[in-house]
Amino acid sequence: MHQGGYRLLGLWPLLVVALCVGFEVTILSQPGVGETYDLVLQGGRVIDPETGLDGIRNVGIRGDRIMEISERPLRGRDVLDVSGLVVAPGFIDLHAHGQTNEANEFQAHDGVTTALELESGRDFLSAWLAARTGRALINFGATVPHAGARWRAMDQYTGQADRMGRMVRESGLETEELAEVRREVGQARYEPVPPGRFASMVAGLEAGLRAGALGVGVSVGYYPGATRGELFEVYRVAAEWQAPVFTHVRDVSLAAIQEAIAHAAVTGAPLHIVHLNSMALGEIAVALEMVASAQAQGLDITTEVYPYTAASTGIASTLFDPGWQDRMGISYRDLQWQDTGERLTAESFSVYREQTGTVIIHMMKPEWIDAGVGSPVTMIGSDGMPYAPGAHPRSAGTFARVLGRYVRERGTLTLTDALAKMTIRPARRLESIAPAMRLKGRIQVGCDADITVFDAATVSDTATFEGDLTFSQGIPHVVVGGQFVVRDGVTVPDVYAGRPVLGRYRQ
């Protein structure tokens, strides 16, 4: 594009959308030079990983869209000088269990503008989307969970399924009565879905896709009763709908990773393997090579890692069934109770497993994380936990940690490569099922004004395993849909700019 700008007249709305498809657009405006924008980010280092743009630019925003990216001065009702700072696409987290505004605030201060629950998904998706719409700090969305569809397909749990549906309709999603029903069906984790009930399970998955799901969440590591035949059926349906499967594989092993890849290969289902680092452990190099080889063969398979040496999950989950020490290669002292920070013993493990709650699992070595973060086949996903005092620091610091530790301090990644893992690559993973993602993960004219502004010299995580969550530093400004949710390092009160990200089958 030339440096003078274009007057697009009546074609402007169509061309604005068309432009957000991978071209470096340095000047574009409507109706012409001298326009006043709602917001101008002035003088920052604009980096767009898709086009390769990396230069000092001014960004003009009107409403919820980027309308001009220019070297010339721009006028705005609100002009913010961001000289010396990086202006990047807002970070997209494909793996965020924290889906409340309390969790969103920490995510926003970590540069996240879109946080999605794709591993575990969300039951009663329509109700959940309605409850969050207009009330969320950042963008949100979820998959349909295989876990829920499978137990509802079992004849022995039809009564609980009916009760749960009535409870949601009458009282909403967050009640103790609902939690009690979930406990009642806990045994379903160990039970297979009979082949005669596969059709019912499939109907549940398809209903979730019609409700706007972003794929199918297959967290089979938490329900060992699922047979390979059952999983094959899930992948087959995902392939038919071309809905990506987001899977926590069956267990901590290369064999489990191979199982997921095999299902995707023979069915044609798009596949994303979550937190590959905690699934492969010391065999991370082989697991990364498996994914790279699958991609080289033309398979639609992607993966992610988080930049910490500890995992986190519920202590009552099947992951801690007998034999967990051998499976994970750890012992009681490697477990940290979230609520107190204490390391566990055999006695305290027994008490807390009966009590239920969340545990942090110190199970990985730094060199395994280095390999995962630095690999060209990975994205960054936080696996962030719901907010709680003492929660895993990945819930608050994942993206700043990558920028601070792995880009600035260690040079494991270039800045542009790191941003690509956090922005354009997650966006592309979802574009086939979520049309809205074609306008995210990019700093381009016509794209959504979801923008993270950070200081490359100071950005870093501050949350630790020893204390409560704390905000990342060096990320002074975060814009969602053209509105500041963080400005000058402070949460902007009473701004709920987040919008639902919906699958294309939404009816």
N, C-alpha and C positions, 0 to 999 in steps of 0.2 A: 504494500500500500504506500502511496506517496505521502508526503509530510503535510499536505495542505488540508486534509479532511474532506469528507464527502457530505453532500446534501442528499438525503435519501427519500424525501418527500413521502408520498403515500405508501411506498414499499417498505418504509422503516420498520413496522412491527415484524414483518416476515423476515427481513434481512437481519434484524438484531438476533433473532433466534438462530438463523442459519449461520451467523458468524461464529457462534460458540461451538465450533467443531474442529478446532485444532490449528487455526492460522494465527500468526502473530499480527495483531491489529494495533498499530501504533497511534493512529488518529482516526477517529470516526465520531461524528456528532450529528445531532438532529435538533433543531432545524439548521444549525450552522454555527460558525465561529461566534463566540461571545455569549453562549448560553450559560445560564446559572443552574448549577446542579444542586440537589439536596445536600450532598456531602462530597467533598473533595479530600482525598488523601494525597498530600502534596510532598513531592521530593523524595519519596522512598525508593529503595532498591526493589523493584518489582520482579519477582521470579515466577514464571509460569512453566512448570516442568513439561507440559505437553508440547508447547511450541519452542521451548528453549529460550524464550525471552528472559534476559537478565540485564536490567539496566535501570537507570534513574528515570522515573516516569511520574506523572500525575494521573490519578485515577478519579474519574468523575462518576458519581452514582446518583441515579434517580430512582426513587422507590426502592424496589428490591433487586435492581439490576445494575450491572456495570455498563455504563453508556459510553465512556470514552477513556482511552489510555493514551496519554500524549506526553510529548516532551515540552510542549508549549504550556504556559500558565493556564489554569482553568479557574473559572469563577464558581463559587458555591455559597449557599446559605450558611453552611458549616464547613470551614476549611481547617483541616488538621495538618500541621507540619509534622511529617514523619521522617524527616531527614535523618540519615544514619541508621534507619531501621529497615528491616526486610518486610515487604508486603507480599504475602503468599496466599494461595487459596486456603480457606479454612480446612482444618484437619478433619478427616473422615475416619471414624472409629467403627469398624465392622463388628466389634466384639465388646460390647459394653453392657454389663449386667445392672449397673446403676442407672435406673430409669426414673429417678425423681429429681425435682429441682435442686434438692440438697446435693445429690450426686452431680447434677449438671453444672452446678456452680464451680466445683473443682475441675470438671472437664473443660469448661469454658476458659478458666484461668490456665489450662494446659494447651489452649489453642484449638480445642475441638469445637466445631460448629455443627457436626452431625454425629450422633452417637446411636448406634443401632444394636438391637438385641437379636443376633442372628444364630448364635450357637444353640441356645435353649429355646428361643422363640417365645411367643406369648399366647397362652390359651385365651379364648374369648377375645380374639383380636379386635373385632369391631368395637366392643365395649371399651377396650383399652385405648384404642386410637381416639375414640370420642372423649374419653376422660382426660386425655393429654392435650387434645387440640385446643389452641388458644390459651394454654396454661403452661407451656413448656419454654424453658430458656433457650434451648437449642433444638435442632431438627432431630426427629426420632422415627423409628420404624422397627419392624420385627418380622421374623419368619413364622410360619405355622409349625408348632412343635410336634414332631413324630411321637414324642413321649406321651403327650396327651391323647393324640389320636389312637394310639395303640391300646391304652387301657380302656378307653371308651368302647373299643370294638370287642372287648371281652364280655361274654354273656354274664359272667359273675359280678360285673361292676355296673350293669345298666341302671340299677337303683341309685347308686352314687352319682352317676352321670346326670340322671334326671334331676336329682336334688341340687347338684352344683349349678346346673343351668338355671333353675328357679331362683337360687340364692343370688346369682349374678344379676338377674333381671330385677330382683326386688331390692337388693341391698348393696350392689356394686361388687367391686373386685377385691376389696381389702377388709375382710371380716374374719373373726376367729372361727366362725362356723365353717367358712370356706376352707380355712386351714385344716380344720378337723377332718373334713371330707378327704382332703389330700392325704392326710395321715392314714385314713382308712384304706386307701387304695395303694399304699406303699408296697404291699406284697407283689403288686403287678410288675414291679421291676424284675422279679425273678421268674416270671411266667411268660411263655411264648404266646403270640397271637396265633390261634389255630388257622390253618390255611382257609378254612371255610368262612372265616371272619375277615379275611384280607379286604374284601370289597367294602366292608363297613369302615375299616381303617382308611382305605383310599378315599372314601367319601368324606371323611373328616379332614383329610389333607386338602382335598379339592375345595372344600368349603372355606378353609383358611386362605387359599390362594384367591378365591373370589372375594374375600374380605379385604384384600390388599396386602397379603403376605409377600415378603421379598425373597421367597424360596422356602425350603424345608429345613428346619433345624433337626439334626439327627445326633443327639448327644448320647449315643449308644453306650458309651463308657459308663453311664449311670444306670443302665438297665440291661444287665447281662443275660436276661431271659430272652432277648430278641435273637431269633435264629437268623442264619444267613439267608434262608429263603424269604423271611419277612423283610430283611433289609434290601434284598434284590427287588422285591416288589415296590418298596419305597423309591429306590433309585429309578426303577422303570417308569413310575408315575412322574417323577421329577423330569425325566428325559422327555416324556410325552408332552409335558407343559413347558419344557425348556426353562425350568425353575431350578436355580442352583441349590445344591445340597451343601449345607454348612455343618460339618461333622467334627465332633469330639470322638475320635476313633475308639474302638472297642476296649483297648487297654494300652498300657505303656509298652509298646513293642513295634518293631519293624513289620511284623506279620499283620498287625492291626492296620498299619498304614497301607500295606499292600492290599488288604481286604477292601478298603475304601477305594483305592485306585482301580482295583479289578472291577468292582461294581460300576464305577463310572465308565470304564473302558468298554465293558460289554453292553451297557445300556445306552451310552451316549449322554448321560446326565452331566451337566456342569457341576464341578466339585470344588469346594474350598475346604481345606483341612485347617482347623483352628489350632492355635498355639502349638505349632510343630515342635517347638523346643521342649515342652513338657510331655510330649508324646514319644519323642525319640531319645531324649536324654543324651547319653554319651555316644549314641549312634546318629547324632544329628547330621554329620557329614553325609552318611549314606542316605538318610531320609531326604536331604536336600537334593542329592543326585537323582533319587527316584522321581521327585517332582520335576526336576529339570529335564530328565529323560522323557517323562510323560508329555511335557510341553513340546519337546522336540518331535515327538510322534504325532503332534497335532491335537492332543487331548486338551480339553478345556478344564484344566486343573490348576488351582492356585493355592497359596498357603500364607501364613502369617506367623510372626513371633512377637513376644513382648520382651523388653530389655531388662529383665530382673532374673535373679537366680532362685527365686522361690515362687511356688504356685499357691493357690488358695481355694478351698472348697468347704463344703459342709462335712463335719466329722462323722455324721450319721450316714453319709452316702456309701454306696457300694464300693467306692474306691478303697475304703478301709475295712472291707471284709477280710477274714483271715487270709494271710499270705501277703498282705500289703507291703511288709518290710522287704520281702524278696522281690516283689514286682517293681518297687520303686528304688530299691537299693539304699534304703534309709532305716533309721530306728526311731524310737520314741523321742529322743533328744533333738531330732530334726524337725519336730512339730512344735509350733508356737501358737498358743491359744490367743485368738484375736482380742478377746475382751480384756485380758490382763497382761499380755505380752510374755507370759511365762512359757518356758520350755517344758514339754510334757514328760511324764514317766509312765510306766505301765499302769500304775494306780490311777493317776489323774486322767490318762487316756480313757480308761474304763468308765470313770465317773462322767466325763464330758461326752463320751459317745452316747451314753444313756440320756444325758441332759439335752443333747443336740446343740449346735452352734457352729461357728466358723473357725477353721484352723488354717494357719499359714504353713506351707510345706517347704522347707529348705532342702531342695533336692537336685539343684543344678550347679554346674561349675561355670565360672566366668568365661572360659574359653568356648564353651558350648554356645553361650549367648553371643559372643563375638562372631562366631561362625554364622549363626542364624541372622543376626542383624545385618551383617555384611554381605550376605548372599544376594545375588541378583534376582533370585526367584521369590523372595519374600516381600510381604507387606508388613506394616506395623499395626498391630491391634492390641489394645490394652488388656483385654479380659478383666476390665475394671469391675470391682465388686460394688454392691449397694453400699451407700454411705453407712458407716458405723465407726465409733471411736476405735482406733487401732486397726482399721481396715488396711489391707495390703496397699502399699504406696503406689502400685501401678494404677490405682483408682484415681490418682491425682497428678502423677508425674511422668507418665509413659512418654509422651511426645517431646516434652522439654528435655527429658533424659537422653533421648536419641540425639537431639540437636546439640545438647551440651557435651555429653560424654563421648558419643560415637562420631560426631562430626568435628566439633571444635577441639576436644582434648586428645582423642585417639586417632582421628583421621581415618576411621574405618570406612566412612562414607563421605562423598562430597555432599555439600549442602543441597544441591539440586537432586541428587539421587535420594537423599533422605526425604526431601519434600515429596518426591514422586511416590515413595512408599506410603506416604500419609495422605495423599490427595488424589492425583489422577489415577493411580492404579486401583485403589478401592472404588473410585467412581466407575471406572471401566468394568470392574468385576460385576457391578449391579446394573449397568446400562441396559442390558438386554431384557431385564424384567422390570426395571424402574426407570421410566422415561425421564423423571425429574433429575436423575443422576447425570444426564448428559449436560446439564447446566451447572454442575458442581465439580469441585476439584480443579478448577481452572481460574486463572485471572485473564479473562478475555471479554471483549465487548459482546454483550448479549447474555453473558452468564450471570448466575445468581451472585449477588453481592454478599457472599459468605467469605469473609476475609480475616486472616490472622496476621497481626503486625507484631514482630518480635525483634529483639536486639541479639544479633548473632554472637556478639561478644560476651553477653552475660546470661543468655537463656540457660536455665538449668532446673532440674527437679529439686524440691526441698523436702518432700515427704520421705519418711524413713520407716523401718520396721519397728523402731522403738517407741514411736509416739503416735499422736493423732495425725490425720491428714492435714497437709498444709498446701497452700497454693504454690504453683510453680512461679519462678521469677523470670524476668526478662521478656514477658509477654504483656505489654501494656495495653494493647487494644485488640478487641475481638468484635467483629461485626457479623451479625446473622440477618440475612434478608434485608440488608441496608440499615439495620439498627444496631447501635452499640449495645452489647450485653456486658462488655468490660471496656472501660475507658480510663486511661491513666492509672491502670492497675487496680481499679476499684469496680466492683460489680455495680452495674447501673440498676437502680431499684425499679421494680414494677414494669419491667420490659420482658414480655413473653413472645419472643420473635420466632421461636421454633415452630416448624411446620411438619406435618407427617410426610414421610417418604413412602409412597404407595406402590405396590406391584401393579403391573399393567392389566391384570385380570380383575381389578376391583370393579364390583358391580354396584 
